[in-house]
Every structure is written in structure tokens, then in C-alpha cells.
């Protein structure tokens, strides 16, 4: 997008690239480049392996290359999704391990194993909240005191307590911890080691629902 903006502003009239698929792999980007050629904003494209000329025949061949690139990306996305779905059906979560677990490779297979450092902390979080005596803010503070904090990034210096909503949505409401995970809208039994029982998980959900109700007293109870 920055490249297109610079060409539109008149900074350059030509572009050197290894191959057309480096410039566009979707219809929008391809259309922008063709439009720039049509309007004279872009006069020339040079590729080591492709002889392109800015004329009707040259633009036709360029569009064929763009279409081939898009077809490759589309097929790759379909095949990748199919592979990840097959992995989920085998009981292996195809994603980043949640807090308390870690991604690793065993016998050239990517699996999720228990984190010896953080898994005891996750277990204590569930047990604490299951008593009904702690708030989400209490658990956030407990995580911070135990050494788990936000990481620095471009917008924030980090090293702060995890937000209570994160504790709720990413930990307390995550079925992964009792051995089930959700992928593409479906639930699958996982082959990873559970950290808690289904009984404790259900108890925590019950308390979460009650506290949500207590925060919305003016609403009509649907039950």
C-alpha cells in the first residue's frame, strides 16, 4: 500500500520486481496496478524473468500472471485449512498454546505440552475462583504477583497486570484446560494433558454467570 501511494504521489513511474506475484496476490492489488498503468501513473514494470511492455498485450499477459498468483494463494489457503482441520480432528490443537502450556516439537510433530512453570498457577486460578471468594481483578493481581505480566510492544511498555477480561475469556472460559478445544466453530477432544477437571470448569462457569447477572440487576432473567 505504501508503494502504491508513493507511485500515485508521483515519486516514481516504474517498478523493479522479481516477479508479478511479488506485487499482487489478490484482485484488489492487481486491479490497482492495472489501473495505474491505464492512467499513466505507472509507465513501466521490469522483471528478470518476464518481458513486460505497457501495451494491451503486455497488460493482458500481466493480468494472467496476477490470476495465476491468486490461484496459487487460494489453493494454498484451502490446503492449509484442510491440513489444520485434519490435525484438530486427530486431537491436536493447531494454534498457539494457551497460558499454562507450551508449543514444542516431538518426533518432528508439533504438539502442545504442559508448562512446568505456569501450569500450577493456572490450576490455582481455577481453584481460587471456584470458591466464589475472589474477583477477576483479584486473580489478575495474583498473576502479577506471581510474575506473569504484559509484554512490551510498540504501543505499550508492558510489565503491567493482565486485564481481568483476559483472565476471564482466555483462561477461565477456555475449555482447553479440561481437555477440549474449539476450532473453526467445532469442539474436539484434545490429546493434551488437562490441568483441571470438567467439574471445576463447570463450577467456574456457574460463578461467572452469576456474577454477570449480579452486574445487570435491571435486566429480566431469561429463565
N, C-alpha and C positions, 0 to 999 in steps of 0.2 A: 504493500500500500504506500509506503514511503517512496519507493521507486516511481510508482505511477504519479504521485503528487509532484515529484521533482521534474518529471517529464512534462506534465501539464503546465507547470510554472515556467517552462521554457529553459530550464537548466541544461537540458540535453535533447538531442534529436535522434540519437541512436543508442543501441544497447548491445553489448557483447555478452554472450551467454554460451554455456557448454552445449545446451540442447533446449528445444522449446518446452520440454516438460519441467525445466527449471523456472520457467516464467509463469506457467499456468497449469493447474491440475483440476480446475473446476470451470464451469461455464461462465461464471461472472468475470473471473480474471481474464479468460480467453477473449470474451466479448469486449472488455476494456481495451486490450491490446489491439484488437482488430479495429475498434472504433478510433483509437489514436492514429493508426495507420491511415484510415479513411479520411480523417480530418486534417492530416498533415502535421499533427503534433509530434508524431514519431515517424521518421523518414526511413530508418534502416535498422535491420537486425542482422547480426553476424553470429554464425555458429560454425565450429570447426568441422562438423560432420554433415552440415546441411547448407546447400546453396540457396539462400532466400533472396528473392527480388520483390520490391514493393510494387507489384502489379497484380491484376486479377488472378493470374495463375499462381503467382507466389503466395498470395493470401489464401487461396484455396488449399494449397499444399500445407500452409501453416495451420489452417483450421483442422486438417486431417491429423496432423501431429498432435494438436491440442486434444482432439477427440480420442486419439489413442492413449494419451496420457491419462485422461479422465477415466477411460475404460479400465486401465491398469489399476488406478487408485480404487475405483468402485469394486473391482473383483478382489483386490487385496483386503478391503474392509469386510466384504462378505465372508471371505475365507477365514479372516482373523476372528470375526464374531462367531463363526461356526466352531472354530477350534476352542475358543474360550467357553462356549456353551457346552461343548463335549467335556471339557475339563470340569466344569461345575457339576455336570451330571455324574461324574466319577467321584464327586465328593471333595474336590479341591477348589477352594475359593480363588478365582482368577483376578486378584487385585492386591492392593496394599494391605498388609496385616494390620488389624486394629490394635489399639493400645493394649499391652499385655502379651502380645505375640510378636513374632518377627518373621520376615521373609528370608528363606535360605534355600540352598540347593543340595539335595541328597541324591546321589547316583544319577546326576545330570537331570534331575527332575525338580522343578521349582515347587516348594511346599511351604507351609506355614507351621512354625513350631512355637512352643511356649517360651516367653522371655523370662529367664530366671530372675532378672532384676525387677521387672514391673508386674508380673503376673500375681505375686502375693498382694500387691497394692490394689489390683482390680478386685480380687476376692474380698478384701476388707471393705472396699467401697460398697459392694453389693450387700454384704452382711450388715454394715452400718445403716444403710438406707432401709433395709428390710425391717429394722427395729421400729421405724417410724419416728425416731427421735432426732433425726438430722435433716437439714435442708440441703438443697443443691449447692447453695453458697457455702455451707459447712464442708461439703465434700470437695468443692473447688479449693478451699483454703487448706484442707487436709492434703490434697495432691501437691499444692505449692510447698507446704512444709516438708513434704516427703521428697522434694527435689524435682517434681515434674512441673514444668513451666512452659510458657510460649517461647517459640524460637524466633530469633531476629529475622526480619525480611526487609524489603525495600521501603515499606511504608511504616514499619514499627521496629523499635529497638529490641522488643522481646523481653524475656525474663520477667514475665508477669503471670499472675494466676490464670489458669484456664477458665474460660467463661462458664457459668453454670449451665447454659444451654448446651454447650459442648458435652459436659458431663452427662446431661440427660439424654441427648439424641445419639451421641456417638458411643456411649458406654452403657448406661442403664437401660436403654431401649434397644440395644443391639443383641439379637438372638444368637449371634456368633458365639457368645460366651457360654451358652449351654449346649452348643454343638450343631446349630443350624445357621445357615446363611441365606441371604436374599440376593438373587442375581437375575437381572432382566425381568423383574416382576414376579419371579417364582422363588419358592423356598426349597432348599436342598439340604439333606442331611450331610454334614461335613465329616471328613475323616480326621480332622484336627482334634486335639485333646480339649474337652470342655474344662472351663475353670469353675463353673458353678452348676448347680442342679436346676432343672426346669422349675422345681418348686420354689426356689429362691427367686428366680427370674419372674415368675408369675406374681409372687408376693410384692416384688418391687414395682411391677406394673400396676398392681392394685393400689398401692400407696401413691404412685404418681398420678393416677386418675382421680383419686380422692382429693389430692392437693390442688389439681387443676380445677375441680369442681368448687373447692372452697374459695378459689380466687375469682369465681364467676357466680356469685350467690344470686344475682338478679336474673340469671338465665333459668329457663324452665327445664327441669330434669326430664330427659327423653325417656327415662324408664318409669 
